[in-house]
Amino acid sequence: MRDIKRRMWVCVLVFGCLLAPLAAQSPRAGAVDYAQIRPSIQKLEKGINDAITTIFGREGVIGRPKGVYLQGYGYSFSFLVNLRWGMINSPMGSFANNSDISPEQKKQRIEALKDQLIRILFSQTTGMPQPERDKSVTITAFFEETNLDATVSKTMIMSVLKNDIDELGSKQERFNDFKQRVKIIEY
């Protein structure tokens, strides 16, 4: 009888050890509270939209900034901008508002927006709920210019780790260090 009890306890112990990793992976451990995340997403969407309208005007915003939280990745925001400030979009097509801008001015506006977006990542992302330190906050900007002949487009992706935001965010004297840690891809 004693031998049977000992074997039973050994079996329970072995099964317990084998099933412990499964218990640690319960769905509640990685559960996302979307009600807690939504205000942070809306705050960043507004900040990005304000930066775009300041630089390109309201007419330049074709696709307003939209953000999501992707479990396992982090926050992601994207938007679409018309490079020709002053374009009027109507059901009949797009018309220039007598405001042709040079390629240099377009580059300057994109660079100004890039700087504003880095400042937004620096100042408005500290204290965002959910992402672990190894997750990212990403902003994807699509720039488009439609001419009679063709459509010219450009994409810019800015990404920073939550770890860098927590370490450097909102410390004004560390802005240049933060700026160096933002990964920027343009094509």
Secondary structure, DSSP 8 states (H G I E B T S, - for coil): -HHHHHHHHHHHHHHHHHHHHHHHT-TTTT---HHHHHHHHHHHHHHHHHHHHHHH-GGGEEEEEEEEEETTTEEEEEEEEESSTT-EEETTEEE--S----HHHHHHHHHHHHHHHHHHHHHHSTT-SS--TT-EEEEEEEEEEE-SS-EEEEEEEEEEEHHHHHHHTT-GGGHHHHHHHSEEEE-
